[in-house]
């Protein structure tokens, strides 16, 4: 590792970026009643992150999920407890020096672009330019309903709709007020590192041809690529 380079520059030189998937939900990644040593707590995940940095890992991030009391239910109560990945990465910023910190955010769950931009820019400033965003849309009807929203498939038109309020706000502010709005967040050179956990296109096409809702759910739960 070339310590003279910035973390993002150093990671970009690797032919393979090695990351640690943080277990920030109880039960971690697999529903099982078997004994396990992982924990969803910040303290445990902080110790994992510090060790990962010492071992030369490039990045860490955890998934985001919005479940009701009892998690997935049953005796196991899989993912009954969890922390928020955006806040976890903010906490990890002061404990680490080189490792990249990725926050997973459901961008369709009522986020205003300006809020997310300022929160992200703040964490990027806290971490010395090591923050990145894992963009997800959500797939569970119950999660959308928690926010008073109706589930919908993201489209280019929807993406434009999400961006439009910030543009209107800037236009309405105008003059000095507009400049204050645009410069209200800490600045960095270039855009943050972006990741996207997305579905198998093949399963999505089955849905377009009239496949079942289960086909689309299967697609949304399968991560093939983080690039």
C-alpha positions as CSV (number, residue, x, y, z in Angstrom):
1,X,0.0,0.0,0.0
2,X,1.4,3.4,-1.0
3,X,0.6,5.6,2.0
4,X,1.6,8.7,0.1
5,X,-1.6,8.3,-2.0
6,X,-5.1,9.3,-0.8
7,X,-7.3,6.3,0.2
8,X,-9.5,6.4,-2.9
9,X,-6.4,6.7,-5.2
10,X,-4.7,3.9,-3.4
11,X,-7.7,1.5,-3.7
12,X,-8.2,2.4,-7.3
13,X,-4.7,1.0,-8.1
14,X,-5.8,-2.5,-7.0
15,X,-7.0,-4.9,-9.6
16,X,-9.4,-6.2,-6.9
17,X,-10.8,-4.1,-4.0
18,X,-11.2,-6.2,-0.8
19,X,-14.1,-5.1,1.4
20,X,-15.7,-6.3,4.7
21,X,-19.4,-6.7,4.9
22,X,-20.3,-5.4,8.4
23,X,-22.9,-7.4,10.4
24,X,-24.9,-4.4,11.6
25,X,-28.1,-6.5,11.9
26,X,-28.7,-9.1,14.6
27,X,-28.2,-12.5,13.0
28,X,-25.7,-11.0,10.5
29,X,-26.2,-12.4,7.0
30,X,-27.7,-15.9,7.5
31,X,-31.0,-16.8,9.3
32,X,-29.9,-19.6,11.7
33,X,-30.3,-20.6,15.3
34,X,-26.7,-21.9,15.4
35,X,-24.3,-20.2,17.8
36,X,-22.4,-17.3,16.4
37,X,-19.9,-14.8,17.6
38,X,-21.0,-11.8,15.5
39,X,-22.9,-8.8,17.0
40,X,-24.9,-6.0,15.5
41,X,-23.6,-3.4,18.0
42,X,-21.5,-0.5,17.0
43,X,-18.7,-1.5,19.4
44,X,-18.3,-4.9,17.7
45,X,-18.4,-3.5,14.2
46,X,-16.0,-0.7,15.1
47,X,-13.5,-3.4,16.3
48,X,-14.0,-5.3,13.0
49,X,-13.4,-2.2,11.0
50,X,-10.2,-1.2,12.8
51,X,-8.9,-4.8,12.4
52,X,-9.8,-4.8,8.7
53,X,-7.9,-1.6,8.2
54,X,-4.8,-3.1,9.9
55,X,-5.1,-6.1,7.7
56,X,-5.1,-4.0,4.5
57,X,-8.8,-4.2,3.5
58,X,-9.9,-1.4,1.1
59,X,-13.4,-0.7,2.4
60,X,-16.2,-1.6,4.8
61,X,-20.0,-1.2,4.5
62,X,-23.2,-2.7,5.9
63,X,-26.6,-3.3,4.4
64,X,-29.7,-1.2,5.3
65,X,-33.0,-2.7,6.2
66,X,-36.2,-1.4,7.8
67,X,-38.0,-4.2,9.7
68,X,-40.7,-4.0,12.4
69,X,-40.4,-5.4,15.9
70,X,-39.3,-9.0,15.8
71,X,-37.5,-8.7,12.5
72,X,-38.5,-11.5,10.2
73,X,-40.5,-13.0,13.0
74,X,-40.8,-16.5,14.4
75,X,-38.7,-17.9,17.2
76,X,-35.5,-16.7,15.6
77,X,-36.5,-13.1,15.1
78,X,-33.8,-12.7,12.5
79,X,-32.6,-9.1,12.2
80,X,-34.7,-7.9,15.1
81,X,-32.0,-5.4,16.1
82,X,-29.9,-3.2,13.8
83,X,-28.0,0.1,13.5
84,X,-28.1,2.6,10.7
85,X,-25.2,2.3,8.2
86,X,-25.1,6.1,7.5
87,X,-24.6,6.8,11.2
88,X,-22.3,3.9,11.7
89,X,-19.9,5.2,9.0
90,X,-19.9,8.6,10.7
91,X,-18.8,7.0,14.0
92,X,-16.1,4.9,12.2
93,X,-14.6,8.0,10.6
94,X,-12.8,9.1,13.8
95,X,-11.6,5.5,14.5
96,X,-9.9,4.9,11.2
97,X,-7.3,6.5,8.9
98,X,-7.2,4.8,5.5
99,X,-10.2,2.4,5.0
100,X,-13.1,3.6,2.8
101,X,-16.4,3.9,4.6
102,X,-19.5,3.1,2.5
103,X,-23.1,4.0,3.6
104,X,-26.1,2.2,2.3
105,X,-29.1,4.4,1.8
106,X,-32.6,3.7,0.4
107,X,-32.9,6.7,-1.8
108,X,-36.7,6.2,-2.5
109,X,-37.7,6.2,1.2
110,X,-38.5,9.9,1.4
111,X,-35.0,11.3,1.2
112,X,-34.6,14.9,0.0
113,X,-31.5,15.1,-2.2
114,X,-30.2,18.2,-0.2
115,X,-30.4,16.3,3.1
116,X,-28.4,13.3,1.7
117,X,-25.9,15.6,0.0
118,X,-25.1,17.5,3.2
119,X,-25.0,14.4,5.4
120,X,-22.7,12.6,3.0
121,X,-20.5,15.7,2.5
122,X,-20.2,16.0,6.3
123,X,-19.1,12.4,6.7
124,X,-16.7,12.7,3.8
125,X,-15.2,15.7,5.6
126,X,-15.0,13.9,8.9
127,X,-13.2,11.0,7.3
128,X,-10.8,13.0,5.2
129,X,-12.4,12.0,1.8
130,X,-13.1,8.3,2.5
131,X,-16.9,8.3,2.3
132,X,-18.9,6.5,-0.3
133,X,-22.6,5.8,-1.0
134,X,-24.2,2.5,-1.8
135,X,-27.4,3.4,-3.6
136,X,-30.4,1.0,-3.1
137,X,-34.1,1.5,-3.7
138,X,-35.8,-1.1,-1.5
139,X,-38.0,-4.1,-2.4
140,X,-40.3,-4.8,0.5
141,X,-43.8,-3.4,0.5
142,X,-43.8,-3.2,4.3
143,X,-40.7,-1.0,4.2
144,X,-42.3,1.5,1.8
145,X,-45.4,1.6,4.0
146,X,-43.4,2.5,7.1
147,X,-42.7,5.8,5.3
148,X,-46.3,6.2,4.1
149,X,-45.2,5.5,0.5
150,X,-46.5,3.1,-2.2
151,X,-44.0,0.7,-3.7
152,X,-42.9,1.6,-7.2
153,X,-40.2,0.6,-9.6
154,X,-37.5,3.2,-10.1
155,X,-37.4,4.6,-13.6
156,X,-35.5,7.4,-15.3
157,X,-38.5,9.6,-14.9
158,X,-38.6,8.9,-11.2
159,X,-34.9,9.7,-10.9
160,X,-35.5,13.0,-12.6
161,X,-38.4,13.6,-10.2
162,X,-36.1,13.0,-7.2
163,X,-33.6,15.5,-8.5
164,X,-36.2,18.2,-9.5
165,X,-37.0,19.6,-6.0
166,X,-33.3,20.6,-5.4
167,X,-33.2,22.3,-8.8
168,X,-36.4,24.2,-8.1
169,X,-35.1,25.2,-4.7
170,X,-31.9,26.6,-6.1
171,X,-33.9,28.4,-8.9
172,X,-36.4,29.9,-6.4
173,X,-33.6,31.0,-4.0
174,X,-31.6,32.9,-6.7
175,X,-28.9,35.5,-6.1
176,X,-27.0,35.3,-2.8
177,X,-29.5,33.0,-1.2
178,X,-29.0,30.5,-4.0
179,X,-25.2,30.7,-3.6
180,X,-25.6,30.1,0.2
181,X,-27.8,27.0,-0.5
182,X,-25.3,25.5,-2.9
183,X,-22.3,26.1,-0.6
184,X,-24.0,25.0,2.7
185,X,-22.2,21.6,2.7
186,X,-18.4,20.9,3.1
187,X,-16.8,20.7,-0.4
188,X,-14.6,18.0,-1.8
189,X,-12.8,17.5,-5.1
190,X,-14.9,15.2,-7.4
191,X,-17.8,13.0,-6.6
192,X,-18.0,10.4,-3.8
193,X,-17.4,6.8,-4.4
194,X,-20.7,5.2,-5.6
195,X,-21.8,1.6,-5.3
196,X,-25.1,0.0,-6.2
197,X,-26.4,-3.3,-4.9
198,X,-28.8,-4.3,-7.7
199,X,-30.8,-7.2,-9.1
200,X,-30.2,-9.8,-11.7
201,X,-31.3,-8.3,-15.0
202,X,-32.6,-11.8,-16.1
203,X,-35.0,-12.0,-13.3
204,X,-36.2,-8.4,-13.9
205,X,-36.9,-9.3,-17.6
206,X,-39.1,-12.2,-16.4
207,X,-41.1,-9.6,-14.5
208,X,-41.4,-7.5,-17.6
209,X,-42.7,-10.5,-19.5
210,X,-45.4,-11.1,-16.9
211,X,-43.4,-13.1,-14.3
212,X,-44.6,-13.4,-10.7
213,X,-44.0,-11.0,-7.9
214,X,-41.7,-13.6,-6.4
215,X,-39.5,-13.4,-9.5
216,X,-39.0,-9.7,-8.8
217,X,-38.4,-10.3,-5.1
218,X,-35.8,-12.9,-5.9
219,X,-34.1,-10.4,-8.2
220,X,-34.1,-7.7,-5.6
221,X,-32.5,-10.0,-3.0
222,X,-29.7,-11.2,-5.2
223,X,-26.5,-9.1,-5.3
224,X,-24.4,-9.8,-8.4
225,X,-22.3,-6.6,-8.6
226,X,-21.2,-3.7,-6.5
227,X,-19.8,-1.6,-9.3
